[in-house]
Every structure is written in C-alpha cells, then in structure tokens.
Amino acid sequence: MPSSDPEKFDSMLLAMAQQHEGGVPDMLDTIFSFLARKTDFFTGGEKGAAEKLILGKFRGHEAEARATEDKKKKEREESEARRKSRQEQLKKKQEEDEKKRQEFFSGQSSSSTAQVPKVVELTDEEAEKLQKELDEKKKSSVAPPSKEKEALEEIVGGEDKKKDEDDEEEDPKEKGKLKPNAGNGCDLPNYRWTQTLSEIELRVPVAAPFAIRSRDVLVNIQKRHLTVGLKGQTPIIDGDLPHEVKLEESTWLLEDNATVIVNMEKVNKMEWWCRLVTTDAEISTRKINPEPSKLSDLDGDTRGLVEKMMYDQRQRELGLPTSDEAKKQDTIRKFMEQHPEMDFSKCKFN
C-alpha cells in the first residue's frame, strides 16, 4: 500500500540525493545495492518477480508524472494564449486611440468634429441672470443654515444675506457681480475654480474622442498668464491672471483622463481674487466666507494678520476705532498722563 502521505520521506530522500554527486543513477545504484545486501528482494520470489514489480511501479509513476507535466504544459499554453490575446487587444486599442488622436489634432477626420469648449465672457446682464438661476437652485436644494452656523459665520466676519443685499443697493460697484461658490471661487461653463488666501485650485474638463493623456494636454503657467487646453486646439483658458503666482510652487495633473487640475500658489497671501483671468465675470469678494478651520492652517504671522483684518472690519462696521487707531489713541492718552503740566485742550489728534 502506498503511503497516505507521498511527501512523508521527502526530507530524508532529498538529504540522500544531495550526497550522490552522480545524480539519479548513483542514487538508484545505492537503493538497489541496499535491497540486494539487506533484503531478499531479488531472490525471495520467482525469477523475474523483482523486475516485474519494479517495472509496474515505474510505469505507474511514469504515467502520473507525464499526466502532471501534460496538464502543466496545457495550462502554460492557455496562459500564453491569453497573454497574447490581451497584448493584441491592447495594441489594437492603442492603434485606434493613436489614429483618433492624429485625426483629432490634424482636423482631417469628419468623426472628430466635436470642438473643445471655448472661454465665454459673460456680460453684466448674463452674469446677473446666471446668478439668479444659481440662487434659485440653491434655495430649492440647500437647507437653511442653523443658528449655530450663522453665529460662527458672524464670528469670522461673514455677512448675512440681508446685509449683502443692502450693501449691493448702496454700492453700485457690487451690482452684477457673481456670488462665490462653496470654495470661494466661481463655477463657470467651461471650468471651476476655488481659492484660499494662499492658493488657487482650478478644474478644467477636457473632451476628445479618445483617452486623453498628459502628453496631449497643454498647460502653461506664467506669473501673470495662464493657458490650459489640448495641443493643436483652441485653448479652453488663455488669459491674464489678475495677480501674480509663484511658478516654483504651481503644479498641474490629469485626473481620470478627463479633467486637468491646476494648483497655483499666490504671491500675495492677504487678498482674495475676484476672478481667475481678467476676461471672466467678477465675483463679489465681500461675500467670501472662509471656513474658520482654515485659519488654523495658516502660519503664525499670516494668521495674526488675517485675524487683525477681521477685527478691524468688524470695528469699522460698528463705528469703533480699528486696532491701529486704538493703539494710537492709547499712546496719546499715556503721553498726556505722563505730562500733566502740558495743555492739550487746543490739540487736534487725527
């Protein structure tokens, strides 16, 4: 009966095989020598019985070994066939994409007539109409803010809706300006941009009848100019920036072969941009409401300046002196207290 565990003696046989420099022939010679010297394997039965037993075992294991090898060979062939099939499909797909790419950029194919969207400059009337539509959609989809959120917005200097409307009526410069999106930027027909005090993030969808790659995209970031689009096509964005950006800290990437994301760091980290490029409609920077949590992301000096600006703004709204004015008044008061002999009744302090 064969052993229930065919690998039971593998470690012993492997150790034995390692000591036979001549390989399998030497190992078989040792085994048969052992059977001849220590057992009656060759003489215990009829003549030819030992040979018959050996050949029976040999043919049984030979058949098993060949079946296993044939199975492995078949699996290798099937795996190789699948690999070649995948390669052919990938090559075919790449050739089709390359053909479409060449036709798209050369303009010779009638199937590639889809044009890349262009920048549309909104008039004041169009901007006002777009803002009304956005406001109506927001009213129907966004729940009214909680009292806690309204109080928090007041703390960081945010203005409520009624005050914004009153300011617009009093200030004609605010009339027709778009309301900032949730990221303090603007959602335009061909792209969307958001901002913090330190950086700008731009998302530009790109369309083509093939899978877009980074090599197909044209992004040129300059200190005061930005170009974004597909090579050989009319740029989606090609305009002057309203303020300078740091070139060494500005980057871009292609997301999901469909959207170009551009990140630009502002040179002046103490101002909000009213538009991305000078041809865009303006947003009202007075309606920008930075998240309170963002203040904690700023460095100490920048955070101090922001908090000072917010405090001074609230003081001016209440008709009270700003921090600089209060400091100046405090200095004058201390000077007067230190010099009671002097008459300050005719002095005018600005």
C-alpha positions as CSV (number, residue, x, y, z in Angstrom):
1,M,0.0,0.0,0.0
2,P,1.4,3.4,-0.9
3,S,1.9,5.8,1.9
4,S,-1.1,8.1,2.6
5,D,1.4,11.0,2.6
6,P,3.6,10.8,-0.5
7,E,5.8,13.6,0.8
8,K,6.5,11.9,4.2
9,F,10.0,10.8,3.3
10,D,10.9,13.7,1.0
11,S,13.3,15.3,3.5
12,M,15.2,12.0,4.0
13,L,15.4,11.3,0.3
14,L,16.5,14.8,-0.5
15,A,19.3,14.6,2.0
16,M,20.3,11.3,0.5
17,A,20.2,12.6,-3.1
18,Q,22.4,15.6,-2.1
19,Q,25.2,13.1,-1.2
20,H,25.1,11.5,-4.7
21,E,27.3,13.6,-7.0
22,G,26.4,11.3,-9.9
23,G,22.7,12.2,-9.6
24,V,19.8,9.7,-10.1
25,P,21.9,6.8,-11.5
26,D,24.2,6.8,-8.4
27,M,21.1,7.1,-6.1
28,L,19.4,4.1,-7.8
29,D,22.6,2.1,-7.5
30,T,22.6,2.7,-3.8
31,I,19.0,1.7,-3.4
32,F,19.3,-1.5,-5.4
33,S,22.6,-2.3,-3.6
34,F,20.7,-1.9,-0.3
35,L,17.9,-4.2,-1.4
36,A,20.4,-6.8,-2.6
37,R,22.5,-6.8,0.5
38,K,20.0,-6.3,3.2
39,T,16.8,-7.9,1.8
40,D,15.7,-10.9,-0.3
41,F,14.1,-8.5,-2.8
42,F,15.8,-10.1,-5.8
43,T,15.8,-13.8,-4.5
44,G,12.7,-14.1,-2.4
45,G,10.3,-14.7,-5.2
46,E,10.1,-16.4,-8.6
47,K,12.7,-15.4,-11.2
48,G,11.7,-12.1,-12.8
49,A,9.3,-11.2,-10.0
50,A,11.5,-8.3,-8.8
51,E,11.9,-6.9,-12.3
52,K,8.1,-7.2,-12.8
53,L,7.5,-5.3,-9.5
54,I,10.0,-2.6,-10.4
55,L,8.5,-2.1,-13.9
56,G,5.0,-1.9,-12.5
57,K,5.8,0.8,-10.1
58,F,7.9,2.6,-12.7
59,R,5.1,2.7,-15.3
60,G,2.5,3.8,-12.7
61,H,4.6,6.7,-11.5
62,E,5.8,7.5,-15.1
63,A,2.2,7.8,-16.2
64,E,1.3,10.0,-13.3
65,A,4.3,12.2,-13.9
66,R,3.6,12.6,-17.6
67,A,-0.1,13.4,-16.9
68,T,1.0,16.1,-14.4
69,E,3.5,17.5,-16.9
70,D,0.9,17.5,-19.8
71,K,-1.5,19.4,-17.5
72,K,1.1,22.0,-16.7
73,K,2.1,22.3,-20.3
74,K,-1.6,22.8,-21.3
75,E,-2.0,25.5,-18.6
76,R,1.1,27.3,-19.8
77,E,-0.1,27.2,-23.4
78,E,-3.5,28.6,-22.4
79,S,-1.9,31.3,-20.2
80,E,0.4,32.3,-23.1
81,A,-2.6,32.4,-25.5
82,R,-4.5,34.7,-23.1
83,R,-1.4,36.9,-22.7
84,K,-1.0,37.2,-26.4
85,S,-4.7,37.9,-26.8
86,R,-4.6,40.7,-24.2
87,Q,-1.5,42.1,-25.9
88,E,-3.2,42.1,-29.3
89,Q,-6.3,43.8,-27.9
90,L,-4.2,46.4,-26.1
91,K,-2.2,47.0,-29.2
92,K,-5.3,47.4,-31.3
93,K,-6.8,49.8,-28.8
94,Q,-3.6,51.9,-28.7
95,E,-3.5,52.0,-32.5
96,E,-7.2,53.1,-32.6
97,D,-6.5,55.8,-30.0
98,E,-3.4,56.9,-31.8
99,K,-5.4,57.1,-35.1
100,K,-8.2,59.1,-33.4
101,R,-5.6,61.4,-31.8
102,Q,-3.9,62.1,-35.1
103,E,-7.2,62.7,-36.8
104,F,-8.3,65.0,-33.9
105,F,-5.2,67.1,-33.9
106,S,-4.9,67.3,-37.7
107,G,-8.6,68.0,-38.2
108,Q,-8.8,65.6,-41.2
109,S,-11.4,63.3,-39.8
110,S,-15.1,64.0,-40.1
111,S,-15.7,61.9,-37.0
112,S,-13.7,64.3,-34.8
113,T,-15.8,67.4,-35.4
114,A,-16.5,67.8,-31.7
115,Q,-14.8,71.0,-30.6
116,V,-13.2,71.8,-27.4
117,P,-15.3,74.3,-25.4
118,K,-14.0,77.9,-25.5
119,V,-14.0,80.5,-22.8
120,V,-17.2,82.5,-22.8
121,E,-17.0,86.0,-21.4
122,L,-20.3,86.9,-19.6
123,T,-21.8,90.3,-19.9
124,D,-23.2,92.1,-16.8
125,E,-26.8,91.1,-17.8
126,E,-25.8,87.4,-18.4
127,A,-23.8,87.3,-15.2
128,E,-26.8,88.7,-13.2
129,K,-29.1,86.1,-14.9
130,L,-26.7,83.3,-14.2
131,Q,-26.5,84.3,-10.5
132,K,-30.3,84.4,-10.2
133,E,-30.5,80.8,-11.6
134,L,-27.8,79.6,-9.2
135,D,-29.6,81.3,-6.3
136,E,-32.9,79.6,-7.2
137,K,-31.3,76.2,-7.4
138,K,-29.6,76.7,-4.1
139,K,-32.9,77.7,-2.4
140,S,-34.5,74.5,-3.6
141,S,-31.7,72.2,-2.7
142,V,-29.9,73.6,0.3
143,A,-31.5,73.7,3.8
144,P,-31.4,77.0,5.7
145,P,-28.3,77.4,7.9
146,S,-28.6,76.6,11.6
147,K,-28.4,79.3,14.2
148,E,-25.0,77.8,15.3
149,K,-23.6,78.2,11.8
150,E,-24.9,81.7,11.4
151,A,-23.3,82.7,14.7
152,L,-20.0,81.0,13.6
153,E,-20.1,82.9,10.3
154,E,-20.6,86.2,12.2
155,I,-17.5,85.4,14.3
156,V,-15.2,85.1,11.3
157,G,-16.5,88.2,9.7
158,G,-19.1,86.7,7.3
159,E,-22.0,88.9,6.3
160,D,-25.6,87.6,6.3
161,K,-27.8,87.7,3.2
162,K,-29.8,90.8,4.2
163,K,-26.7,92.8,4.7
164,D,-25.3,91.7,1.4
165,E,-28.4,92.8,-0.4
166,D,-28.4,96.2,1.4
167,D,-24.7,96.7,0.6
168,E,-25.4,95.9,-3.1
169,E,-28.1,98.5,-3.2
170,E,-25.9,101.1,-1.5
171,D,-22.8,100.2,-3.5
172,P,-23.3,100.2,-7.3
173,K,-19.9,98.6,-7.8
174,E,-21.3,95.3,-6.4
175,K,-24.2,95.2,-8.8
176,G,-24.0,92.3,-11.3
177,K,-21.1,90.5,-9.5
178,L,-21.5,86.7,-9.1
179,K,-21.8,85.1,-5.7
180,P,-18.8,83.0,-4.8
181,N,-19.2,79.2,-4.9
182,A,-18.7,77.0,-1.8
183,G,-14.9,77.2,-2.4
184,N,-14.9,81.0,-2.6
185,G,-14.3,80.9,-6.3
186,C,-16.6,80.5,-9.3
187,D,-18.4,77.8,-11.3
188,L,-18.2,78.8,-15.0
189,P,-19.5,76.9,-18.1
190,N,-16.1,75.6,-19.0
191,Y,-14.2,75.3,-15.7
192,R,-14.5,75.7,-11.9
193,W,-12.0,77.4,-9.6
194,T,-11.8,77.7,-5.8
195,Q,-9.4,79.6,-3.5
196,T,-7.9,80.0,-0.1
197,L,-5.9,83.0,1.0
198,S,-2.7,81.1,-0.1
199,E,-3.7,79.2,-3.3
200,I,-6.0,78.7,-6.3
201,E,-7.3,75.3,-7.4
202,L,-8.7,75.1,-11.0
203,R,-10.6,72.1,-12.5
204,V,-10.9,72.1,-16.3
205,P,-12.8,69.2,-18.0
206,V,-11.3,68.3,-21.4
207,A,-13.2,66.4,-24.1
208,A,-11.9,64.3,-27.1
209,P,-12.9,61.2,-29.0
210,F,-10.1,59.2,-27.4
211,A,-8.5,58.7,-24.0
212,I,-6.6,61.9,-23.1
213,R,-3.0,61.5,-21.9
214,S,-0.8,64.1,-20.2
215,R,1.2,64.5,-23.5
216,D,-2.0,65.7,-25.2
217,V,-2.5,68.5,-22.6
218,L,-1.1,72.0,-22.9
219,V,-0.7,73.8,-19.6
220,N,1.4,77.0,-19.5
221,I,1.6,78.8,-16.1
222,Q,3.3,82.2,-16.0
223,K,3.4,84.8,-13.3
224,R,0.5,86.7,-14.7
225,H,-0.8,84.5,-17.5
226,L,-2.4,81.1,-17.8
227,T,-3.1,78.8,-20.8
228,V,-4.9,75.4,-20.5
229,G,-6.2,73.2,-23.3
230,L,-5.4,70.4,-25.7
231,K,-2.4,70.7,-28.0
232,G,-3.3,71.9,-31.5
233,Q,-6.7,73.1,-30.4
234,T,-8.1,76.4,-29.3
235,P,-7.2,76.8,-25.6
236,I,-10.0,76.4,-23.1
237,I,-8.3,79.1,-21.0
238,D,-5.9,81.7,-22.4
239,G,-5.8,84.9,-20.3
240,D,-4.0,87.2,-17.9
241,L,-4.2,86.5,-14.2
242,P,-5.4,89.4,-12.0
243,H,-2.5,88.8,-9.6
244,E,0.9,87.1,-9.6
245,V,1.5,83.4,-8.7
246,K,4.6,81.6,-7.6
247,L,5.9,79.5,-10.6
248,E,8.0,77.1,-8.5
249,E,5.0,76.2,-6.3
250,S,2.5,75.8,-9.1
251,T,1.6,72.4,-10.5
252,W,-0.9,70.5,-12.7
253,L,-2.1,67.0,-13.3
254,L,-4.5,65.0,-15.4
255,E,-7.2,63.3,-13.4
256,D,-9.1,60.2,-14.8
257,N,-8.0,61.1,-18.4
258,A,-10.8,63.7,-18.3
259,T,-10.0,66.7,-16.0
260,V,-7.0,69.0,-15.8
261,I,-6.3,70.1,-12.2
262,V,-4.1,73.2,-11.8
263,N,-2.8,74.4,-8.4
264,M,-1.3,77.8,-8.2
265,E,0.2,79.5,-5.1
266,K,-0.5,83.2,-4.7
267,V,2.3,85.6,-4.2
268,N,0.1,87.9,-2.1
269,K,-1.5,85.7,0.6
270,M,-3.5,88.5,2.0
271,E,-6.1,89.1,-0.8
272,W,-9.0,87.3,-2.4
273,W,-9.2,87.0,-6.1
274,C,-12.3,88.3,-7.8
275,R,-11.8,86.2,-10.9
276,L,-9.4,83.7,-12.4
277,V,-8.5,85.5,-15.6
278,T,-9.2,89.1,-16.4
279,T,-11.8,88.1,-19.1
280,D,-14.0,86.3,-16.5
281,A,-17.0,87.8,-14.8
282,E,-16.2,89.1,-11.3
283,I,-17.3,87.5,-8.1
284,S,-18.1,89.6,-5.0
285,T,-15.2,89.2,-2.6
286,R,-17.4,90.9,0.0
287,K,-19.4,87.7,0.1
288,I,-16.5,85.4,0.6
289,N,-16.8,83.4,3.8
290,P,-13.6,81.5,4.7
291,E,-14.1,78.4,6.8
292,P,-13.0,79.0,10.4
293,S,-10.9,75.8,10.3
294,K,-8.8,77.2,7.6
295,L,-7.3,79.9,9.9
296,S,-5.6,77.1,11.9
297,D,-3.8,76.0,8.7
298,L,-2.0,79.4,8.3
299,D,1.4,80.1,9.8
300,G,1.5,82.3,12.9
301,D,2.3,85.6,11.2
302,T,-0.3,85.2,8.4
303,R,-2.9,84.1,10.9
304,G,-2.3,87.1,13.0
305,L,-2.7,89.4,10.0
306,V,-6.0,87.7,9.0
307,E,-7.4,88.0,12.5
308,K,-6.4,91.6,12.6
309,M,-8.1,92.3,9.3
310,M,-11.3,90.6,10.5
311,Y,-11.3,92.6,13.8
312,D,-10.7,95.9,12.0
313,Q,-13.5,95.1,9.6
314,R,-16.0,94.5,12.5
315,Q,-14.8,97.6,14.3
316,R,-15.4,99.8,11.2
317,E,-18.9,98.3,10.8
318,L,-19.7,99.2,14.4
319,G,-18.2,102.7,14.0
320,L,-15.5,101.9,16.5
321,P,-11.7,102.5,16.2
322,T,-9.6,99.9,14.5
323,S,-6.7,98.2,16.2
324,D,-4.2,100.7,14.8
325,E,-6.4,103.7,15.8
326,A,-7.0,102.3,19.3
327,K,-3.2,101.8,19.7
328,K,-2.6,105.4,18.5
329,Q,-5.2,106.8,21.0
330,D,-3.7,104.7,23.8
331,T,-0.3,106.1,23.1
332,I,-1.6,109.7,23.1
333,R,-3.5,109.1,26.4
334,K,-0.4,107.7,28.1
335,F,1.7,110.7,26.9
336,M,-0.9,113.1,28.3
337,E,-0.9,111.3,31.6
338,Q,2.9,111.4,31.8
339,H,2.9,115.2,31.1
340,P,0.0,116.8,33.2
341,E,1.8,120.1,33.1
342,M,1.1,120.5,29.4
343,D,-2.1,121.9,27.9
344,F,-3.6,119.7,25.3
345,S,-7.0,121.4,25.0
346,K,-6.2,123.0,21.7
347,C,-4.5,120.0,20.1
348,K,-6.3,118.1,17.4
349,F,-5.5,114.4,17.1
350,N,-6.2,112.7,13.8
